[in-house]
Amino acid sequence: MPLITTAARCLMEVAEAGSIRRAAELMNLSASAVNRQILNLEEELGARLLERLPRGVALTPAGTLVLSRLTGFRNEIDRLHRDLNQLVAPQQISVTIGIMDCLVGDAFTQFLRQIAERFPEVTLHIEVAFLASDLLTRLEDGEIDLVVAFDPSEQYGFWVIGAVQAPVGVIVPPGHPFAGRTGIDLKDCYAERLFVPDRSMILGRLVQTALPDRLRFVPFRTNSMRLIRETVRQNAGITFMNIIDVWNDIRTGTLAFVPLRDPVLSTRLSFCVRDRHGVRKEVRTIARSMQTMVEDEVTRLLSPRATPA
């Protein structure tokens, strides 16, 4: 269980930012969610903590007192972490990373091996889930240090250390007429049978909401990107996915990725931690390293000269 609650973090962020809206942006929450957390805290403590002004907010005397105690508590937690790190041998430092199932494969395995070589004093624990929401819930509960997920929902309180744009394109078998193209328009896909994920998947919601009705959607839905990729490999139709969803297939040459020229779909892979103030340096450094590796691989795969690994 986290030592500092979400409500306490909201108050500290609002006090630092000077407004609920700005604090909400920093925490990746809606302004109403941040306001609700502070209202709950005020009710629990029996005192009004914020003065809501036409432009921003100001701490009440009670709010100033609570903030002072919370800041002192956070500093004590930081000292506690430092003291514990001195007691624990370097090789026993542990970092738990939550990743989405679609990332599992050769490319990400290579990244993790490189991370392990770069940080021999860190023991990595990898948790895999189909849905980003499952990972973000565990991040909020303090069970995971770093979550790597596509377009995480703002209903969870977290801080995005970094993100990588993941272009969306048409996925086809290597022998398909589209396979040799460097780009494609949506109108070129109107005659094709299109497989899409169900709406529990982020890309499934994007595709079914944003794309025109003239596309021939196959009456088949699944929450398994792996199943859709296998269906496309058998030349039963095409699909839309971002380049990271299929980078293992691109590397082995079993599927081809053709970037969409239409800017109607956009996804990004985010690296998320629970609290920007309390993130450990090992977690921050690993997240930055992983982000760079992903960016380099996406750039390589988008290069016209890229060949299967």
C-alpha atoms as one frame of an Amber mdcrd trajectory, in Angstrom:
protein
   0.000   0.000   0.000   1.397   3.474  -0.872   2.709   5.483   2.078   1.319
   8.716   0.591  -2.291   8.504  -0.567  -3.614   9.831  -3.869  -5.561  12.529
  -2.024  -2.402  13.732  -0.272  -0.508  13.769  -3.577  -3.312  15.802  -5.158
  -3.100  18.432  -2.421   0.691  18.706  -2.777   0.482  18.995  -6.567  -2.287
  21.617  -6.419  -0.343  23.657  -3.872   2.764  23.549  -6.074   0.949  24.241
  -9.347  -1.367  26.925  -7.971  -4.396  25.506  -9.758  -6.407  22.311  -9.861
  -6.357  22.229 -13.664  -2.564  22.441 -13.907  -2.098  19.841 -11.170  -4.497
  17.517 -12.997  -2.406  17.807 -16.170   0.769  16.928 -14.267  -0.893  13.916
 -12.620  -2.651  12.767 -15.794  -6.015  12.999 -14.046  -9.131  15.002 -14.834
  -9.591  18.260 -12.913 -12.825  16.902 -11.421 -11.001  13.811 -10.113  -8.332
  15.947  -8.418 -10.983  18.237  -6.928 -12.930  15.220  -5.657  -9.825  13.786
  -3.948  -9.220  17.078  -2.149 -12.887  17.378  -1.142 -12.686  13.867   0.325
  -9.530  14.838   2.215 -11.203  17.974   3.545 -14.164  15.904   4.714 -11.886
  13.356   6.388  -9.891  16.043   8.227 -12.914  18.204   8.999 -11.272  21.364
   7.679 -11.266  23.357   4.455  -7.809  23.149   2.885  -8.195  25.247  -0.279
  -9.692  28.603  -1.106 -11.224  28.315  -4.590 -10.513  31.616  -6.349 -11.648
  32.895  -9.787  -8.135  32.181 -11.040  -6.521  29.292  -9.266  -6.547  28.298
  -5.627  -4.849  29.310  -2.378  -4.152  27.294   0.740  -6.156  28.082   3.836
  -4.282  28.173   7.175  -5.402  24.566   7.705  -4.193  23.683   4.209  -0.803
  25.258   4.912  -0.480  23.187   8.089  -1.470  19.941   6.350   0.879  20.643
   3.428   3.752  21.283   5.840   3.187  17.955   7.574   2.814  16.097   4.254
   6.005  17.633   2.889   7.861  16.610   6.026   6.418  13.108   5.746   7.493
  12.856   2.088  11.004  13.943   3.017  11.067  11.283   5.739  10.014   8.667
   3.188  12.841   9.774   0.882  15.299   9.414   3.763  13.810   6.026   4.579
  14.424   4.844   0.999  18.021   6.086   1.139  18.634   4.384   4.471  17.104
   1.135   3.211  19.244   1.262   0.074  22.325   1.511   2.259  21.246  -1.595
   4.163  20.502  -3.643   1.073  23.325  -4.962  -1.098  23.422  -3.323  -4.563
  22.576  -6.596  -6.320  19.322  -6.743  -4.337  17.826  -3.536  -5.787  14.516
  -4.554  -7.341  12.487  -2.830 -10.068   9.102  -4.160 -11.181   8.061  -3.255
 -14.727   4.545  -3.802 -16.072   4.220  -4.244 -19.825   1.345  -5.007 -22.178
   1.168  -8.470 -23.701   1.601  -7.120 -27.237   5.149  -6.010 -26.337   6.281
  -9.527 -25.462   8.628 -10.898 -28.093  12.111 -10.720 -29.522  12.473  -6.934
 -29.679  11.468  -6.224 -26.088  13.398  -9.237 -24.840  16.521  -7.729 -26.379
  15.802  -4.404 -24.677  15.413  -6.098 -21.300  18.659  -8.001 -21.797  20.454
  -4.741 -22.581  18.910  -3.110 -19.499  20.060  -6.040 -17.347  23.595  -5.716
 -18.740  23.607  -1.955 -18.163  22.310  -2.206 -14.583  23.765  -5.418 -13.110
  22.908  -4.255  -9.584  19.171  -4.238 -10.402  16.894  -7.271 -10.335  14.105
  -6.825 -12.904  10.636  -8.249 -12.322   8.395  -8.173 -15.400   4.599  -8.276
 -15.043   2.545  -8.808 -18.228  -1.131  -7.943 -18.781  -3.483  -7.661 -21.752
  -5.020  -4.378 -20.584  -3.208  -1.203 -19.557  -5.885  -0.602 -16.890  -4.776
  -3.712 -14.982  -1.187  -2.479 -14.876  -2.145   1.090 -13.938  -4.268  -0.136
 -11.038  -1.266  -1.999  -9.667   0.929   1.060 -10.292  -1.496   3.176  -8.268
  -1.403   0.566  -5.485   2.404   0.674  -5.407   2.859  -2.908  -6.632   4.621
  -1.877  -9.869   7.374   0.716 -10.279   7.088   1.404 -14.020   4.299   0.755
 -16.530   4.897   0.663 -20.288   1.529   0.974 -22.033  -0.252   2.525 -24.983
  -2.278   5.705 -24.401  -3.013   5.149 -20.681  -6.364   6.422 -19.409  -6.343
   9.708 -17.496  -8.622   8.254 -14.817  -5.525   6.887 -13.086  -3.077   9.101
 -11.217   0.401   8.734 -12.706   3.249  10.699 -14.217   4.488  10.050 -17.749
   8.299  10.062 -17.693   8.431   9.835 -21.479   6.548   8.612 -24.524   7.268
   7.323 -28.021   4.988   8.055 -30.966   3.901   4.789 -32.594   2.664   5.388
 -36.158  -0.393   3.416 -37.221  -0.371   1.595 -40.532  -1.895  -1.160 -42.618
  -0.716  -4.680 -41.730  -0.546  -7.182 -44.587   1.229 -10.440 -45.460   4.587
 -10.029 -47.278   3.069 -11.080 -50.632   0.177  -8.606 -50.529   0.114  -5.845
 -53.216   0.320  -3.196 -50.449   3.497  -4.698 -48.958   5.985  -2.803 -51.119
   4.504   0.643 -50.575   6.079   3.391 -48.477   2.664   4.820 -47.533  -1.039
   4.281 -48.101  -4.320   6.235 -48.039  -7.496   5.013 -46.362  -9.366   5.041
 -49.668  -6.965   2.374 -50.963  -8.298   0.038 -48.247 -12.003   0.339 -49.078
 -12.059  -2.893 -51.093 -10.155  -4.927 -48.480 -11.566  -7.123 -45.711 -10.605
  -5.372 -42.472 -10.085  -7.103 -39.122 -10.142  -4.851 -36.041  -9.764  -5.483
 -32.288 -12.824  -5.161 -30.072 -13.510  -1.956 -28.143 -11.792  -3.207 -24.983
  -8.539  -2.477 -26.835  -7.406   1.140 -27.289  -6.741   0.725 -31.008 -10.086
  -1.047 -31.429 -11.909   1.991 -30.016  -9.889   4.350 -32.198 -10.486   2.397
 -35.404 -14.202   1.858 -34.871 -14.775   5.496 -33.884 -12.565   7.372 -36.335
 -12.631   5.426 -39.592 -15.258   5.912 -42.315 -18.150   3.524 -42.841 -16.942
   2.681 -46.351 -14.365   0.293 -44.914 -15.398  -3.369 -45.048 -15.227  -4.460
 -41.414 -15.206  -8.251 -41.036 -17.913  -9.331 -38.515 -15.280 -10.688 -36.149
 -13.988  -9.082 -32.949 -11.360 -10.201 -30.452  -9.226  -8.732 -27.684  -6.225
 -10.703 -28.988  -3.885  -8.761 -31.264  -1.969 -12.018 -31.679  -5.033 -13.732
 -33.157  -5.611 -10.857 -35.580  -1.972 -10.944 -36.697  -2.221 -14.685 -37.316
  -5.432 -14.182 -39.326  -3.721 -11.562 -41.486  -0.702 -13.840 -41.957  -3.102
 -16.383 -43.487  -4.127 -13.728 -46.039  -7.733 -13.593 -44.773  -7.743  -9.783
 -44.716  -5.818  -6.743 -43.482  -5.778  -4.794 -40.248  -4.630  -1.504 -38.741
  -2.051  -1.592 -35.952   0.734   0.624 -34.711   4.279  -0.310 -35.636   5.148
  -1.502 -32.124   2.222  -3.943 -32.142   3.856  -5.752 -35.073   7.554  -5.006
 -34.698   8.367  -8.640 -33.907   6.636  -9.685 -37.148   8.398  -6.968 -39.138
  11.761  -8.070 -37.753  11.132 -11.668 -38.852   9.557 -10.698 -42.178   6.255
 -12.498 -41.503   4.161  -9.309 -41.821   4.586  -5.959 -43.554   3.765  -2.521
 -42.138   2.640   0.261 -44.485   2.263   3.688 -42.775  -1.100   5.428 -43.134
  -0.870   8.854 -44.733  -4.189   9.888 -43.158  -3.564  11.396 -39.684  -6.818
  10.018 -38.255  -5.179   7.439 -36.025  -2.413   8.104 -33.549  -1.007   6.131
 -30.629   1.941   6.512 -28.309   3.769   4.205 -25.946   4.033   5.828 -22.522
   6.433   5.139 -19.657   4.520   5.809 -16.438   5.404   6.028 -12.746   3.117
   6.687  -9.813   4.618   9.840  -8.370   7.030  12.255 -10.011   8.386  13.259
  -6.611   8.996   9.778  -5.247  10.295   7.936  -8.325  13.563   6.140  -7.593
  16.596   7.051  -9.676  16.966   3.449 -10.897  13.391   3.470 -12.210  13.843
   6.850 -13.879  17.120   5.806 -15.530  15.721   2.483 -16.741  12.634   4.220
 -18.159  14.780   6.718 -20.082  16.998   3.935 -21.421  14.013   1.873 -22.557
  12.429   4.902 -24.217  15.608   5.551 -26.213  15.811   1.894 -27.284  12.180
   1.906 -28.458  12.632   5.192 -30.335  15.723   3.846 -32.107  13.954   0.614
 -33.091  10.869   2.438 -34.417  13.123   4.718 -36.464  15.005   1.715 -37.846
  11.832  -0.150 -38.791  10.397   2.916 -40.552  13.553   3.325 -42.600  13.059
   2.276 -46.256  16.298   0.315 -45.991  15.213  -1.669 -42.910  15.622  -5.404
 -43.303  14.337  -8.227 -41.076  16.534  -8.775 -37.997
